[in-house]
Amino acid sequence: MQSGSIVNLHIARVKGTPPDPVDSARAVSAEGLEGDRSRNPRNLRQVLVMDKETLDRYGLEPGQVKENITVTGMDLSQATQGHVFFIGSSDNHVTLEVTGDCEPCQKMDALIPGLQKEIFGRRGILTVVLQGGEINIGDTIRLEP
């Protein structure tokens, strides 16, 4: 088990536009984040989790790679399909199930030439919402098998 904290939250409302930074987001069970364009029960890419350390390594700002949740203090390379993120307090937590790595697309090269290849394997973790609730900046987040 490893844990960290949430340092940024973003809602991507309209495709092709920058996501909106928010202080809190409501996760809806089996659907995604309220107001986010990826909210869909059939979508295995409901919520994207990214670590700030990788963003810092490439000189990127939170939200720039379209992640919904930016965390610090976690090695996301340890997250594999079926693992679960627990967000918030133990008595009232949001749970997200890992569905896989987010493959970098050509949009990464639009940010920084060559980034698509360079960030491969570190582009973030895709998840679906198992148990909904409120997510806030500063919440703890832990990953368990």
Helices and strands as residue ranges (DSSP letters): E 2-11, E 20-22, E 24-28, E 32-33, E 47-51, H 52-57, E 69-72, G 76-78, E 84-89, E 92-101, H 107-111, H 115-118, E 125-131, E 133-136, E 140-144
